[in-house]
Amino acid sequence: MKKHNFSAGPCILPQEVFKEASQAILDYNDSGLSVIEISHRSKDFVDIMEEARSLALELLGLEGKGYKALFLQGGASTQFLMTAYNLLQTKAGYINTGSWSDKAVKEAKLFGEVLEIASSKDANYNYIPKGYEVPGDLDYIHCTSNNTIFGTQIKDFPTSNIPLVCDMSSDIFSRQLDFSKFSLIYAGAQKNMGPAGTTLVVVKEDILGKINRQIPSMLDYQVHISKGSMFNTPPVFAVYTSMLTLRWLKNLGGIAAMEELNEKKAKLIYSEIDVNPLFKGFAAKEDRSNMNATFTLINENLKETFDTMCKEGGINGVNGHRSVGGYRASMYNAMTIESVAALVDIMGDLERKA
Ligand SMILES: *Cc1c(COP(=O)(O)O)cnc(C)c1O
């Protein structure tokens, strides 16, 4: 039986995508060849890469606006250093809203001065800082749109003339934003787009080439742009499967349709967390994430019972990250509202039982 998979990442993908990707491993488009054995320079694969790149820009509403989409390797973690390598000349500002932001800060410090313009580290990142000042002399501002571990999500992004760089690993394609406010967006595929192994980078070309530092080819955005995201062998299966997910998303009605569903799912679980006396939410209410809901049991003695009920109900992957404890329900795009309802039912059953 298929489980209700609340895993934070690698995560659930649409069932249709799993099916089509498996078929393509055996025989891609009746070619007699697997999608993972064809040349990445063949027309078949170049078409896949081009469709993936253009779907990403189209879904984000960034076509014809000076942006390029790349599918790179090394995960979002490589983007922590690659953004700084390519953009940090003297000083950058970072908004520190979680462990991933904190790691991005650490990497950027290798390349220049890093100013933490806001941080919620003081409260174990259970909120999004607001009302901070943005200095005018920064090369760029870096933020994390959704804090996967802590279950907070930025609703209002800093506004300034300084290029905005954003790690959207865990909420890309999940909600409507004016994406043209960002100069560079990156996202590891495995949270909301595809299997692990590729990272989407969407970069406005005019922010590149402004630093006086030699950049190794593999870490240079301009090199990857000039080679159509095929400077070296791309992770063909991860790119193909991400492309299928983007197609699925487009056919469903794009980000607008997805956002509506994601809001319904989030409302369902948060209202249970708020109404059920056995549970308590972790993140500040106004900053709650629509992707990752973090919550704890008020009475830890019920843990074993709840865990058993989840297991029997086919619920997978709801254990919280060690830095928060409790539970985390990740509800990425491919999760159905029925799966969220299954978890909410179990939370209600626990209350009736306890
Ligand atoms: C998972 C995650 C990362 C790390 O991604 P990798 O691809 O494993 O390097 C970075 N940022 C955020 C917001 C994440 O959720």
The ligand as an ORCA input file, in Angstrom:
! r2SCAN-3c Opt
* xyz 0 1
  C      17.363     20.747      2.176
  C      17.735     22.167      2.127
  C      19.045     22.573      1.785
  C      20.157     21.595      1.509
  O      20.006     21.048      0.271
  P      21.077     20.023     -0.357
  O      20.558     19.889     -1.746
  O      20.992     18.777      0.459
  O      22.410     20.649     -0.274
  C      19.297     23.929      1.722
  N      18.351     24.832      1.984
  C      17.101     24.482      2.326
  C      16.082     25.554      2.603
  C      16.761     23.141      2.405
  O      15.508     22.784      2.741
*
